[in-house]
Amino acid sequence: MKPRHGEVSIPLQPPGRGAPPAAGPAEQPRDYVLWSLFNVLAGYVLACLGCLCFPALVFSIKARDCKVLGDLEGARRHGAHARVLNIICSLLLVAGVVLTIIAVIAVTIAVT
């Protein structure tokens, strides 16, 4: 019995590298980690809303993990969730700060 000789192909570049796609390079999805971290910290410090902003941080970290692993569709999906949650948290923080300022002014006026 003779051993069979076949061609062996060994890729020299890691997967995902090589010739760029014909349509152009795909834009990297955003993960919004810094915005999420700011919202969580500002939420705890300014308006005690940090627990409401925490899911945005979780989705941001998931988006960054997917981006590192090469799952661009998963990174886009988690990044979109993080963006929406960050917008909601930012609006809640602004509303909380404005209401706190109004309450302080109202108490100051009532006392004097």
Secondary structure, 3 states (H helix, E strand, C coil): CCCCCCCCCCCCCCCCCCCCCCCCCCCCCCCCHHHHHHHHHHHHHHHCCHHHHHHHHHHHHHHHHHHHHCCHHHHHHHHHHHHHHHHHHHHHHHHHHHHHHHHHHHHHHHHC
